[in-house]
Amino acid sequence: MTVEVTDPRSRRRLRHATRIPSRRAVGAVLGVLAAAAGFGLVFVETSLNRIDNSFTTQDISGLLPSHTPEPEATPEDASAGKALNILLMGSDTRLGENSDLSHDSVDGMRNDTTIVMHVSADRSRVEMVSIPRDSRVAISDCQMLDGSTVRGWTGKFNIAFANGGQNGNVAEAAACVATTLYDLTGILIDHYAVVDFSGFVNMVDALDGVPMCIPNDVSSSKANLDLEAGAQVLDGTTALAWARARTGEGLGDGTDLMRIERQQELLTNMARKALGLNLLTDATKGTEFITALAESLTMDPEFGDSHYLLGLAWSLRNFDTANLYMTTVPWEYAGDSSGDVLWTEPDAAEMWASLKADETINPALLEPTTDPSASPDPSSSAAPTPTASGSATPSVSPSPERETEDEILDSCVLP
């Protein structure tokens, strides 16, 4: 689904998420994009080949004058030479099928997950910056399609999506988030994509579930979630509950930051399984997943164009995973028992300035290792744990391998 919306136009020590999010998640996102584009080509070619095999043919090229064949056309990156900022969001709207999946009755819509994906102009580098939904920021005034304006105020970051989504239009909600992000950071969003509850469930079910390693027993009555520790395959509804859960037994300190980490792990394993599918021999399953992916997202018209996506994926075909980064905007707790987090300065400003200038983010601002038992105590703060070289840099992980579901489950090691 594509919808077009025209936009108007005292420091403490650095704290990030509780553990280093894997770069594999970034490679996974790109891998799914590439796999989707690649499957489209394979599926079309396979279908045409089946038709071609029904014809009676005989080659006469040897009887004709010789000529030099023209090279086959390759997919074209319509944004070649331009850096891209893509806004990825997960919506908690209860409209339609989503109401049956939410297990509550909350009006409106919010975005529990927000990621800014920056693709460098030369396609050599990708950074993905997560924004905690509890970030206390100045929410911008939002221009609506009917010409009205929804006034903003200072509050949690996901208020922007809720303000823009007052009329039930996901595109207006996305525009409000993009406007707020621009006013806060100077980052102009080129494309957006939003997935809701039912869309996420359909994507997981199209894969016949996602294999996960649950580190400990988990129970959350609010999320309707009960899981035993160990390797298991989560269906769409259970995977959604796992991604949404914040409070309960075995879920850490109940903050949004812990949930961001679980969402990144879930995304990684979804992509690991998707990439492990043999699309040449299982065209039916591949078609189901790509169809669910397409039907699950609300995107801007250009980003929702298969030719555009194919060209972008093709431009990243030789991407070096050493240049993949996933991080969270530098933050610290507000210190007033609200549970809000504040972006730490000047670190956050430096990170956004790097993306705006299409420059590599300072390695010292990427995810450090912190104490996983840390809690949102008003006085809590954490400093980066330096590596042997004295800098806080993320470890390099390989891009997602093509693994079977059994191989993914067998790799589960409980603490």
C-alpha positions as CSV (number, residue, x, y, z in Angstrom):
1,M,0.0,0.0,0.0
2,T,1.4,3.4,-0.9
3,V,0.1,6.8,0.2
4,E,1.5,10.1,-0.8
5,V,1.7,12.9,1.7
6,T,3.3,16.3,0.9
7,D,5.3,17.8,3.8
8,P,5.4,21.5,4.6
9,R,8.5,22.4,5.5
10,S,23.4,19.6,32.8
11,R,25.3,16.7,30.9
12,R,25.9,13.2,32.4
13,R,27.9,10.3,31.1
14,L,26.8,8.7,27.9
15,R,24.3,5.9,28.0
16,H,22.9,3.7,25.2
17,A,21.1,0.4,25.1
18,T,22.0,-2.3,27.5
19,R,24.0,-4.5,25.1
20,I,25.6,-4.2,21.7
21,P,22.9,-4.8,19.1
22,S,24.3,-7.0,16.3
23,R,25.2,-5.6,13.0
24,R,23.6,-8.7,11.6
25,A,20.3,-7.1,12.0
26,V,21.3,-4.3,9.6
27,G,22.6,-6.9,7.1
28,A,19.4,-8.7,7.6
29,V,17.3,-5.7,6.6
30,L,19.3,-5.2,3.5
31,G,19.3,-8.9,2.9
32,V,15.5,-9.1,2.9
33,L,15.4,-6.1,0.5
34,A,17.8,-7.9,-1.8
35,A,16.1,-11.2,-1.4
36,A,12.7,-9.7,-2.2
37,A,14.1,-8.0,-5.3
38,G,16.0,-11.1,-6.3
39,F,13.0,-13.3,-5.8
40,G,10.9,-11.1,-8.0
41,L,13.4,-11.6,-10.8
42,V,13.7,-15.3,-10.2
43,F,9.9,-15.9,-9.9
44,V,9.2,-14.0,-13.1
45,E,12.0,-15.8,-14.9
46,T,11.0,-19.2,-13.7
47,S,7.3,-18.6,-14.7
48,L,8.4,-17.5,-18.1
49,N,10.7,-20.4,-18.5
50,R,7.8,-22.8,-17.8
51,I,5.8,-21.2,-20.6
52,D,8.8,-21.1,-22.9
53,N,9.3,-24.9,-22.5
54,S,5.8,-25.5,-23.9
55,F,6.8,-24.1,-27.3
56,T,8.4,-26.0,-30.1
57,T,11.7,-24.2,-31.0
58,Q,14.6,-24.5,-33.3
59,D,17.7,-22.2,-33.4
60,I,18.5,-20.5,-36.7
61,S,21.0,-18.0,-35.4
62,G,23.8,-19.8,-37.2
63,L,22.1,-19.1,-40.5
64,L,21.8,-15.4,-40.0
65,P,24.4,-12.5,-40.4
66,S,26.6,-12.1,-37.3
67,H,26.1,-9.2,-35.0
68,T,27.2,-8.0,-31.6
69,P,24.4,-8.5,-29.1
70,E,23.6,-5.5,-26.8
71,P,24.4,-6.0,-23.1
72,E,21.5,-7.0,-20.9
73,A,20.1,-4.1,-19.0
74,T,20.8,-4.0,-15.2
75,P,18.5,-2.5,-12.6
76,E,19.0,1.2,-12.3
77,D,19.3,3.0,-8.9
78,A,17.0,6.0,-9.4
79,S,18.7,7.7,-6.5
80,A,22.2,7.0,-7.6
81,G,24.7,9.5,-6.2
82,K,22.3,10.6,-3.5
83,A,22.4,9.7,0.2
84,L,19.1,8.3,1.4
85,N,17.4,8.7,4.8
86,I,14.6,6.1,5.2
87,L,12.2,6.3,8.2
88,L,11.1,2.8,9.4
89,M,8.3,2.6,11.9
90,G,6.1,0.1,13.6
91,S,2.5,1.3,14.4
92,D,0.4,0.1,17.3
93,T,-2.9,1.2,15.7
94,R,-5.9,-0.8,16.9
95,L,-7.9,-0.2,13.7
96,G,-9.3,-3.2,11.7
97,E,-7.7,-6.6,12.4
98,N,-5.2,-5.0,14.8
99,S,-7.8,-4.7,17.5
100,D,-8.0,-8.5,17.9
101,L,-4.2,-8.7,18.3
102,S,-3.7,-5.9,20.8
103,H,-5.5,-7.5,23.8
104,D,-6.5,-3.9,24.9
105,S,-8.6,-1.0,23.7
106,V,-6.3,2.0,23.3
107,D,-7.5,4.8,21.0
108,G,-5.4,6.3,18.3
109,M,-2.0,5.1,17.0
110,R,1.6,5.4,18.1
111,N,4.9,4.2,16.8
112,D,6.6,1.9,19.3
113,T,9.5,1.4,16.9
114,T,11.3,4.1,15.0
115,I,14.5,3.7,13.0
116,V,16.3,6.1,10.7
117,M,18.1,4.1,8.1
118,H,20.9,6.1,6.3
119,V,22.3,4.8,3.1
120,S,25.4,6.7,1.9
121,A,25.5,8.3,-1.5
122,D,28.2,5.9,-2.7
123,R,26.3,2.9,-1.3
124,S,29.3,1.9,0.7
125,R,27.9,2.5,4.2
126,V,24.6,2.0,6.0
127,E,23.7,3.3,9.5
128,M,20.5,2.5,11.4
129,V,19.7,4.7,14.4
130,S,16.9,3.7,16.7
131,I,15.0,6.4,18.6
132,P,13.6,5.4,22.0
133,R,9.8,6.1,22.0
134,D,10.3,7.6,25.5
135,S,12.6,10.3,24.3
136,R,11.5,13.6,25.7
137,V,11.6,16.0,22.8
138,A,9.8,19.0,21.3
139,I,7.0,17.6,19.0
140,S,6.5,19.8,15.9
141,D,3.2,21.2,14.7
142,C,1.7,18.8,12.1
143,Q,0.2,19.8,8.8
144,M,-2.8,17.5,7.8
145,L,-4.1,16.7,4.4
146,D,-7.3,18.8,5.0
147,G,-5.2,21.9,5.6
148,S,-5.6,21.8,9.4
149,T,-2.7,21.9,11.9
150,V,-2.2,19.8,15.0
151,R,-0.2,21.7,17.6
152,G,2.8,20.0,19.1
153,W,4.3,20.2,22.6
154,T,7.2,18.7,24.6
155,G,6.7,15.1,25.5
156,K,7.5,11.5,24.4
157,F,8.7,11.0,20.9
158,N,5.8,8.8,19.9
159,I,3.4,11.6,20.5
160,A,4.3,12.8,17.0
161,F,2.9,9.7,15.3
162,A,-0.2,9.9,17.5
163,N,-0.8,13.5,16.6
164,G,-0.4,12.9,12.9
165,G,-2.6,9.8,13.1
166,Q,-5.6,11.5,14.7
167,N,-7.6,10.9,11.5
168,G,-6.6,7.3,11.2
169,N,-4.3,8.0,8.3
170,V,-0.9,6.3,8.7
171,A,0.7,8.5,6.0
172,E,-0.3,11.7,8.0
173,A,1.2,10.1,11.1
174,A,4.5,9.3,9.2
175,A,4.6,12.9,7.9
176,C,4.3,14.3,11.5
177,V,7.2,12.0,12.7
178,A,9.3,13.1,9.7
179,T,8.6,16.8,10.4
180,T,9.4,16.4,14.1
181,L,12.6,14.6,13.2
182,Y,13.6,17.3,10.7
183,D,13.0,20.1,13.3
184,L,15.0,18.2,15.9
185,T,17.9,17.0,13.8
186,G,17.9,18.7,10.3
187,I,17.6,15.2,8.7
188,L,15.3,15.3,5.7
189,I,13.4,12.0,5.2
190,D,13.4,10.7,1.6
191,H,11.2,7.6,2.2
192,Y,9.2,6.0,4.9
193,A,7.7,2.6,5.6
194,V,5.2,1.6,8.4
195,V,4.1,-1.8,9.5
196,D,1.2,-2.5,11.9
197,F,0.3,-5.5,14.1
198,S,-1.6,-7.5,11.5
199,G,1.0,-6.9,8.9
200,F,3.8,-8.1,11.1
201,V,1.8,-11.2,12.0
202,N,1.2,-12.0,8.4
203,M,4.9,-11.6,7.5
204,V,5.9,-14.0,10.3
205,D,3.2,-16.5,9.4
206,A,4.2,-16.4,5.7
207,L,7.5,-17.7,6.9
208,D,5.8,-20.5,8.9
209,G,7.1,-18.8,12.1
210,V,10.4,-17.3,13.2
211,P,13.0,-19.4,15.1
212,M,14.1,-17.8,18.4
213,C,16.4,-18.5,21.3
214,I,14.5,-17.4,24.4
215,P,17.2,-16.9,27.1
216,N,14.9,-17.4,30.1
217,D,11.3,-18.1,31.0
218,V,9.0,-15.2,30.2
219,S,5.6,-14.3,31.4
220,S,3.6,-11.2,30.7
221,S,-0.1,-11.0,31.3
222,K,-0.3,-7.6,29.7
223,A,1.2,-8.9,26.4
224,N,-0.5,-12.3,26.7
225,L,2.8,-13.9,26.5
226,D,4.2,-17.1,28.2
227,L,7.4,-18.7,26.9
228,E,9.8,-21.3,28.3
229,A,13.5,-20.8,27.9
230,G,15.1,-22.4,24.9
231,A,15.0,-22.8,21.2
232,Q,11.5,-22.5,19.7
233,V,9.6,-21.3,16.7
234,L,7.2,-18.4,17.3
235,D,4.1,-18.0,15.2
236,G,3.0,-14.5,14.1
237,T,0.8,-13.7,17.1
238,T,3.5,-14.9,19.6
239,A,6.3,-13.1,17.8
240,L,4.2,-9.9,17.9
241,A,3.7,-10.3,21.7
242,W,7.5,-10.9,22.1
243,A,8.2,-7.7,20.2
244,R,5.7,-5.6,22.1
245,A,6.2,-6.9,25.7
246,R,7.7,-4.5,28.2
247,T,6.7,-5.6,31.6
248,G,6.5,-9.1,33.2
249,E,8.8,-11.8,34.4
250,G,12.0,-12.4,32.4
251,L,11.7,-9.1,30.4
252,G,14.4,-7.1,32.2
253,D,13.8,-3.7,33.7
254,G,10.6,-3.0,31.7
255,T,12.0,-0.1,29.7
256,D,11.6,0.6,26.0
257,L,15.3,0.3,25.6
258,M,15.2,-3.4,26.5
259,R,12.4,-3.9,24.1
260,I,14.4,-2.3,21.3
261,E,17.0,-5.0,21.8
262,R,14.5,-7.8,21.6
263,Q,13.0,-6.3,18.4
264,Q,16.4,-6.2,16.8
265,E,17.0,-9.9,17.6
266,L,13.6,-10.8,16.2
267,L,14.2,-8.9,13.0
268,T,17.6,-10.6,12.6
269,N,16.1,-14.1,13.0
270,M,13.2,-13.3,10.6
271,A,15.7,-12.3,8.0
272,R,17.9,-15.4,8.7
273,K,15.0,-17.6,8.0
274,A,13.8,-15.6,5.0
275,L,17.3,-15.7,3.4
276,G,17.5,-19.4,4.1
277,L,14.5,-20.2,1.9
278,N,15.5,-21.7,-1.4
279,L,13.4,-19.4,-3.6
280,L,14.3,-21.3,-6.8
281,T,12.7,-24.5,-5.6
282,D,10.1,-23.1,-3.2
283,A,8.5,-20.4,-5.4
284,T,5.1,-20.8,-3.5
285,K,6.6,-20.0,-0.1
286,G,8.7,-17.2,-1.5
287,T,5.6,-15.7,-3.2
288,E,3.6,-15.9,0.1
289,F,6.4,-14.0,2.0
290,I,6.9,-11.3,-0.6
291,T,3.2,-10.8,-1.0
292,A,2.8,-10.5,2.8
293,L,5.7,-8.1,2.9
294,A,4.2,-5.9,0.2
295,E,0.7,-6.0,1.8
296,S,2.0,-5.3,5.3
297,L,3.7,-2.0,4.6
298,T,2.5,1.6,4.1
299,M,5.1,3.4,2.1
300,D,5.6,6.5,0.0
301,P,4.9,5.9,-3.7
302,E,8.5,5.9,-4.9
303,F,9.7,3.6,-2.1
304,G,6.7,1.3,-2.8
305,D,7.7,1.0,-6.5
306,S,9.2,-2.4,-7.2
307,H,11.5,-1.0,-9.9
308,Y,12.8,1.6,-7.5
309,L,13.4,-1.0,-4.7
310,L,15.1,-3.4,-7.2
311,G,17.4,-0.7,-8.3
312,L,18.3,0.2,-4.7
313,A,18.9,-3.4,-3.8
314,W,21.1,-3.9,-7.0
315,S,23.2,-0.9,-6.0
316,L,24.0,-2.6,-2.7
317,R,24.8,-6.0,-4.2
318,N,28.5,-5.6,-3.4
319,F,28.0,-4.1,0.0
320,D,30.8,-4.7,2.6
321,T,29.2,-5.7,5.9
322,A,32.1,-4.1,7.7
323,N,30.3,-0.8,7.0
324,L,27.0,-1.8,8.6
325,Y,26.1,-0.2,11.8
326,M,23.1,-0.3,14.1
327,T,23.0,2.0,17.1
328,T,20.6,4.1,19.3
329,V,20.7,7.8,19.7
330,P,22.9,8.7,22.7
331,W,20.6,9.0,25.8
332,E,20.4,9.2,29.5
333,Y,17.5,8.9,32.0
334,A,15.7,12.2,32.7
335,G,16.3,11.6,36.4
336,D,12.8,12.6,37.6
337,S,11.2,9.1,37.9
338,S,9.2,9.7,34.7
339,G,10.9,6.9,32.8
340,D,11.6,9.4,30.0
341,V,15.0,9.6,28.4
342,L,16.9,12.6,27.2
343,W,19.3,12.8,24.2
344,T,22.7,13.5,25.6
345,E,24.5,16.5,24.1
346,P,26.7,17.2,22.2
347,D,26.8,13.5,21.3
348,A,23.3,13.2,19.8
349,A,23.9,16.4,17.8
350,E,27.2,15.1,16.5
351,M,25.6,11.8,15.4
352,W,22.8,13.5,13.5
353,A,25.2,16.0,11.9
354,S,27.3,13.0,10.6
355,L,24.2,11.5,9.0
356,K,23.2,14.9,7.5
357,A,26.7,15.4,6.1
358,D,26.8,11.7,4.9
359,E,29.8,11.1,7.0
360,T,30.8,8.1,9.1
361,I,29.5,8.3,12.7
362,N,32.2,8.8,15.3
363,P,33.0,5.2,16.5
364,A,33.0,6.5,20.1
365,L,29.2,7.2,19.7
366,L,28.3,3.7,18.6
367,E,26.9,1.2,21.1
368,P,29.2,0.4,24.0
369,T,28.8,-2.5,26.4
370,T,26.9,-1.5,29.5
371,D,25.6,-3.4,32.6
372,P,22.5,-5.4,31.4
373,S,21.1,-5.2,34.9
374,A,20.9,-1.4,34.8
375,S,17.5,0.1,35.7
376,P,15.9,3.5,35.1
377,D,16.8,4.8,38.5
378,P,16.9,8.6,38.6
379,S,20.6,8.6,39.5
380,S,21.6,5.8,37.1
381,S,24.0,6.4,34.3
382,A,26.6,4.3,32.5
383,A,29.8,5.0,30.7
384,P,31.0,3.1,27.7
385,T,33.1,0.1,28.4
386,P,36.2,0.6,26.3
387,T,37.7,-2.1,24.2
388,A,41.4,-3.1,24.4
389,S,42.3,-0.2,22.1
390,G,40.5,2.2,24.4
391,S,37.6,3.1,22.1
392,A,34.0,2.0,22.4
393,T,33.3,0.4,19.0
394,P,30.9,-2.4,18.1
395,S,32.1,-5.8,17.2
396,V,31.9,-6.8,13.6
397,S,29.4,-9.6,12.8
398,P,29.0,-11.3,9.4
399,S,26.1,-10.7,7.2
400,P,23.2,-13.2,7.6
401,E,24.1,-16.6,6.3
402,R,21.7,-18.9,4.5
403,E,20.7,-21.2,7.3
404,T,17.9,-23.7,7.7
405,E,15.5,-23.3,10.5
406,D,17.0,-26.3,12.3
407,E,20.5,-24.8,12.1
408,I,19.2,-21.5,13.6
409,L,17.5,-23.4,16.5
410,D,20.6,-25.6,17.1
411,S,22.7,-22.5,17.5
412,C,20.7,-21.6,20.6
413,V,22.8,-21.6,23.8
414,L,21.2,-20.7,27.1
415,P,23.1,-18.6,29.7
